[in-house]
Amino acid sequence: MKELIKRVAKFRDERDWREFHTPKNLAISLVIEASELLEIFQWTFDEELDDIVKLKRDKIEEEIADVLVYLLLLADVLKIDLEQAFFKKMEKNEQRYPVEKARGKANKYTEL
């Protein structure tokens, strides 16, 4: 994860873009890129998903990478250790969604 952050920060810094990368701007960009990913699946039926993924795989990969880029930049600017945040959140999710209550269910933890 640290290598990914170093790579994207180097890209940013070589272009002197740090001043534009405020937490607000990066969060907005992250949502825009996630929306572009979502747009690929807009107006599709579940039974079409496999075909859509095959047909648009390159575009899907590109949008997922864009989401990751902005997430990495946001974590860098906010000095958040993504690995630590991930594991902390997974521990919390494991407590909220115990296997014996959540298995096979799509309910929110408050409704289990």
C-alpha positions in Angstrom: 0.0 0.0 0.0 2.8 2.4 0.9 4.4 1.8 -2.5 1.2 2.7 -4.3 0.9 5.9 -2.3 4.5 6.8 -3.0 3.9 6.2 -6.8 0.8 8.4 -6.9 2.3 11.1 -4.7 5.3 11.2 -7.0 3.0 11.6 -10.0 1.2 14.4 -8.2 4.3 16.2 -7.0 6.1 16.1 -10.4 3.2 18.0 -11.8 3.0 20.4 -8.8 -0.6 19.5 -8.1 -0.5 19.2 -4.3 -2.2 22.6 -3.8 -5.2 21.3 -5.7 -5.4 18.1 -3.7 -7.4 19.3 -0.7 -9.4 16.7 1.2 -12.6 18.2 -0.2 -11.4 18.1 -3.8 -10.1 14.6 -3.4 -13.3 13.4 -1.8 -15.3 15.0 -4.6 -13.0 13.4 -7.3 -13.3 10.0 -5.5 -17.1 10.1 -5.7 -17.0 11.3 -9.3 -14.8 8.4 -10.3 -17.0 5.9 -8.4 -20.0 7.4 -10.2 -18.3 6.8 -13.5 -17.8 3.1 -12.5 -21.5 2.9 -11.5 -22.5 4.5 -14.8 -21.1 1.4 -16.7 -23.8 -0.7 -15.0 -26.6 1.8 -15.3 -29.8 0.5 -17.0 -28.6 -3.1 -17.0 -30.4 -6.1 -15.7 -28.8 -8.7 -13.4 -28.8 -11.3 -16.1 -26.8 -9.0 -18.4 -24.0 -8.4 -15.9 -21.6 -11.1 -17.0 -21.8 -9.9 -20.6 -21.4 -6.2 -19.6 -18.3 -7.1 -17.5 -16.8 -9.0 -20.4 -17.6 -6.3 -22.9 -16.5 -3.4 -20.8 -13.8 -5.0 -18.7 -11.1 -2.5 -19.7 -13.3 0.5 -18.9 -14.2 -1.1 -15.5 -10.6 -1.7 -14.6 -9.8 1.9 -15.5 -12.5 3.4 -13.4 -11.6 1.1 -10.4 -8.0 2.3 -10.8 -9.2 5.9 -10.8 -11.1 5.3 -7.6 -8.0 3.8 -6.0 -5.8 6.7 -7.1 -8.1 9.3 -5.4 -8.4 7.1 -2.3 -4.7 6.8 -2.0 -4.2 10.5 -2.5 -6.9 11.3 0.1 -5.3 8.9 2.6 -1.9 10.5 1.9 -3.2 14.1 2.4 -5.0 13.1 5.6 -2.1 11.0 6.9 -4.3 7.9 7.2 -2.7 4.5 7.2 -5.0 2.6 4.8 -3.8 -0.8 5.9 -4.4 0.0 9.6 -7.8 1.6 8.8 -8.8 -1.5 6.7 -8.0 -4.0 9.4 -9.6 -1.9 12.1 -12.8 -1.6 10.0 -12.8 -5.4 9.3 -12.6 -6.1 13.0 -15.5 -3.8 13.6 -17.5 -5.5 10.8 -16.8 -8.9 12.2 -18.3 -7.8 15.5 -21.3 -6.2 13.8 -21.9 -9.1 11.5 -21.2 -12.3 13.4 -21.3 -15.3 11.0 -24.1 -17.1 13.0 -26.4 -14.1 12.6 -25.4 -12.7 9.2 -24.7 -15.7 7.0 -26.8 -15.6 3.9 -28.5 -12.3 4.9 -28.2 -8.9 3.4 -29.6 -7.1 6.4 -27.9 -4.2 8.1 -26.2 -5.1 11.4 -29.0 -3.2 13.3 -31.6 -5.6 11.8 -29.9 -8.9 12.5 
